[in-house]
């Protein structure tokens, strides 16, 4: 399987398990971009009540373009989860960021 297909599959899977409502963090990178596109599609289909905090300006632009609700607030207790890719994974399956 090609890397782009793997990233798409990861993004789609993560979008499926994202809570239906609440505040989530959006990481940066190509796998996060695949997640954002899949999440936006799910939001359009299921009318999820999510607010997103992006980790970069590029991700903020993508999220807004895809129709996700981006909020400008500090990270805090209300953050349910953040989705971000790993920079590398070792032989034991440990993700490195």
N, C-alpha and C positions, 0 to 999 in steps of 0.2 A: 504494500500500500504506500502511495506517495505521501510525503509529509503534509502537503496541503489537504489531502483527504483526511489524514489523521487529525489535523487541527480542526477541520470542519466537524468531524465526528465528536471531538471533545467539546467544542463549542455548543453543538446541538444537545449533547447529553447534559451539560451543565445548565443550559437554559431550561431543560425539562425539569430539573430538580430545584430550580430557584423558587424560593417562597413566593406566594401569590401577592403578598403585600409587604411593605416595609422599606427600609433604607439599606441599599447594598452599595458596595464599592466596586468600581470598574478598574481593573488593572490595565497595563499597557502591553503592547506587542501584538503579533499577528494572531496568536491563539485567542487572546482577549477580544480582538476585533471579530473573529468568527463567533465568539460567544455573544457579543453585543448584537450582531446581526440576527442571530438565532433568537435571542431574547426579545428583540424588537418585534420579530415576527410573532412570537408567542403572545406578547403584549397586545398586538393588534387583534389576534384571533380570540384571546381569552379575556381581554380587558383587565389585565392585572393592575394592581394599585401599587406600583413601585416608584421609589425615588432613588436616584443614582448620584453617587459622588465619584467623579472620575479622578484618576491619578495623574493625568496629563492633559494639556490643552488639546492635543491631537485626538485623544479618546473622548474628550468633551464634545468636540466638533462632530465626531462620528456618532456619538450617542444622540445628540440633538438632531442630526440629519436623519437618523433612523427613527426619530420620534419618541425617544425615551425622555422621561422627565428628569432633568438634571437640576440638582439643588446645590446651592453654595452655602455649605455649613461645615463646621468643624467635625472631624471624626469624633465619635463619642459612643456612649452606651447604647444608643439607638441603632447602631450599625449591626445588621444581622450577619452579614458575610461579605467578604471581598473575593472576587474572582480574578485570578492572575495566573499566568503561565510560569513554568519553571525555566530557569536559564539552562539547567542541565540536570540529569538524573544519573546517579551512580549505579554500580552493579547491584547494589542491595535495594534499589528502588527509592532511595532518599532523594528528594527534590532539593535542588540548590537554587537559591534566589539571590 
